[in-house]
């Protein structure tokens, strides 16, 4: 069997990986368990299967850079489509402030207005909104937007990346505010002086961040499928006298489904991240860098079906 992750790992940069993925016609079909398609209807179909498995859904749009000015409308269409399919209740919409305008120099106040409008539309149908992980240069602005909106929209979530040196303190602040916090291991590239280096150090940082969230008043969404981190999270929940309804795990679509199902069977809250959009190749290339096992599963799917 060809090791797809090994082959792609030899390519010089992310752009080369994306180009390689897009050149191979069979790749798109092989990756369909992980990125179901480019349209909102593809996301709705995948979400229906997730809900049937007893898990909640978080949906994220993957826009091409040239189409980012239309991202707000796609978010609105996603909310409308989930409501029409009777799948909106309990679903979460991930919103990237950079795509909404921060990366193009749009004023933070205008971006905040757009987020507030999305929160209002989502709340009407039972959905929530969570701010996606931001690059380090936009993080302070993103946290300010979150702080400005959380009084009127208390279920607005925010994503933190454990690999940033500052995230443990940010977790503590957000826990004291009682916020919904989605914790990822690594949400993007940052200068060496601002991040932990190496998988072991990042894992330790993730555990410290989990400890802050579990011990405080946060409502954590632990975006990890690492069995050891999941086990430690469960232990921290017991130590903090946490009920299973006060925190959740989040798995990427198609990844370690047996483990996710086992967590559900024990009473844990489990969500699944459902990505869709034209920039699927960039999303997969990011997973290659952050989660090589995901690519291994894709390779097995491509060769075994």
N, C-alpha and C positions, 0 to 999 in steps of 0.2 A: 504493500500500500504506500502511496506517495504521502509524505509528511508535508501537508500544505503549509503548516506554520513554519517549518524549517525552511522551505523554499522561499516563502515571503520574507522570512527573517533575514535573508541574504540581500534583499533589496536595500538601496542606500538611504531612503528616506520615506516618509509617509506618502508623499505625492507619487512616488514610484510604486508603492504598495497599492494605492488606489487605482492607478493606471493598470496594474497587473490584474487586479480583481475585475475591472470593467472590460478587459480584453478577452477574458475567458467566458464564453457563453454559458457554460454549465455552472459557473460559480454562483450566479444569481439564484438559480433553482436550488442549489445545494445549501444556500444560506437562508432559504425561506423559513426554516424553523426558528430563525433568530431575528430576521427582519422580514415580516410577512409580505411587504409590498410597499408601493410608493403612494397609495391613495388612502384617504380617510376610511373608505369602505374596507380596505385590507386590514386596517387597524381594528375596526369594529368586529370583523370576522374573527380575528385572533383573540380579541377581548372576550368574545362570547365563549370560546373554548376555555380560557383562563377561569372565567366565572363558574363554568360548569365543574371545574376541578376544585372549587371551594376556595379560590384565592381572589384577591382584589386586583385591580388594574391601575397601573400608572402609564399614561400614554405620552410619547414624546415625538415631536415632528423633527425630521432631519432635512432642513432646507438646503438647496444648493446656494452657494454664496451670492450668486447673481439674483436669486429670488427672495432674498431676505426682507425686502420691503413689503412683501405680501404675507409675511409670517403671521401678523395679527389676524388677518382674515382667515387663514388656515386654522388658527386656534378657535376662532368663532365657529367655523364649520365643524370642527371636531366636537365641540360642546353640543352643537345642534344635532350632529349625527348620533352621538352617544345617547342623547335624550330621545331621539326618534326611535332608536333601537331598544329603548327601555334598559339601557346599560349604564346610565349616568350615575345612579345612586351609589356612592362610595368610591367612585372612580376619581383618579387624580390626574391633573394635567400639568406636565412639566413645561415651564416657560423659561426660555433663555433671554435674559435682559440684553445680552449683546446682540442677539438677532433682532430684538425689538427696537434697537436703535443705538444702544450704548457704543457698539463697535463703529458706528457711523458718525459719532459725535452728537447724537440727539441729546438734548438736555435731560438730565435725570428726572426732573419734574414732569416732563411730557411722557417719558417712559413709565413713570409711576401712575400717571393717569390711565394709560393703556392697560396696565396690570390691574388697576382697580376696576376698570370696566370688565375685564375678563373674570375677575373674582366675582363680581356681581352676577354676570351671566351664568357662571358655574354654580354659584350658590342657589340660584333659582331652580336648578335641576338636580341638586344633591351632589354635585361634584366639588372637589377642592382644587386649589392651584398650589404648586410648589415651584419656587425659583430654582432653576438648574444651577449647577456649579459654574462659577465665574472664574476667569483668569485673575491672577493676583492683582493686576492693575485696576480691575473693575470691582474688586470684592468690597472695598469700603463703600462704594456707591451702592452696590447691591444690598448690603446690610442696612444702609440708610433708607433705601426704598422700602425694604421689609419693615423696618421700624416705623416708618411713616404710615404704613397701611395696616399694621396688625391690629390697631384699636378697632377700626371699622370692619376688618376682615380677619378675625382671630385664628381662623384655620389656614391662613396663608403660610405655607411652609417655605423653608429655605435649605439649600444644600451646602454643606461644608465638606472640604477635602482634607482628610486626616494628614496627608503628607505635608501640608503647610505648617510651619513652625507655630503660627499664631492660632491654629484651629482649636487647640485645647482650651485656650482662654476664651475664644469665641463661643465654644460649646458651653462653657460655664455661664457666660453672659446670657445666652439664649435659653439655657435651662432655667435660669432665675426669672426669665420673662414668660416661662411656660409655653415656649414656641414649639411648633412642629419642626423637627430638624431631620433632614435626610443626610446621613453620613456616608460618604464614599471614601474609598482608600485614596484615590488619586484622580483629580478632576481635570488635570491639564498640566502643561509645562510651566515651570517658574524658575527663576534664577537659583543657583545652588545655595546661596546664602539664605534663602527663604524657605527651604524645604528639607525634609529628612531624605537621606539617600539610602537606597537599598531596601529590599523587600522586608527584611527582618525589622529594621528601624521603623518602616512605615506601618508594619503590623503592630508594633508596640505603641506607636502614636495612635493608631485606630483604637486600641484597647483603652488607652488613657482618655480618649474622647468619649468612648462609650461609657466609661466610668462616670465622667462628668454628667452626661445626659441621663443616665439611669439614676444617679444619686440625686439629681436636681428635679426640677418640675417639668422638664422637657417631655415632648411626645416623640420619641425617636423612631425614625425609619432607617433601619440598619441595612444599607445596600451592600450586602456581601453574600457570596455563596461559599466562602471558605469554611469548611467544616469546623476547623479549630476556632475561628472567630465566632461562628454561630454558637458553639459550645460555651465559649467564654461569655458571650452575651447572655445566654440563659443563666449562667452562674451569677453574673452581675445583677440580673433581674431578681433572682432569689435573694441575694444579699441586700438589695434595696427594697425588698418587700413589694415588688412590682407585680401587679396583675397582668396577665397576658394581653388584656385588651388595651393596655396603656403604651404598648410599643409594638413594632412589627419588623419583619424581615422583608427584604426586597431582592428578588432574583431576576437576572436578565431572562427574557423570553427564550425558551428552549434549552436552558442550562440547568443541569442537575435537577431535573424535574422530580426524580424519585426522592431526593432529599427534601425538596419543597413540600411534596405530598406527605412525607413522614412528619414534618413539622406541623402541618395542618392537622394530621391525625392526633397529635399530642395536645392540640388546643392552641397552638401558636397562630398569630396573625401573619399571613404571608401575602405579599403583593408581588406582581410580576410586571417588569418594565417592558412595555410594548412599543418598539420604535417603528416609525414608518416615514417614508419620504425619498426624494430623489437622491439625496446624498448618502445612501446606504453604504457605499463603498468606503467613504471616509469613516463612518461609524465603525465598520468592521475593522478597518485598519487600526483604529484606536483600541479596539478590543484585543487585537494582536499584541499591541504594546503592553496593555494592562492586564489582560487575561488570556495568556496563550492557550490554555485548555479549551477556551471557547472555539478557537480555530481548529484545534484537534478534533472536536466534536463535529465541526463542519466538514472536515476532511473525511471523517468516517461516514458521515451522512452521504457525501458525494460519491464515495466508492461503494457504499453498501446498499443503496436503494435500487 
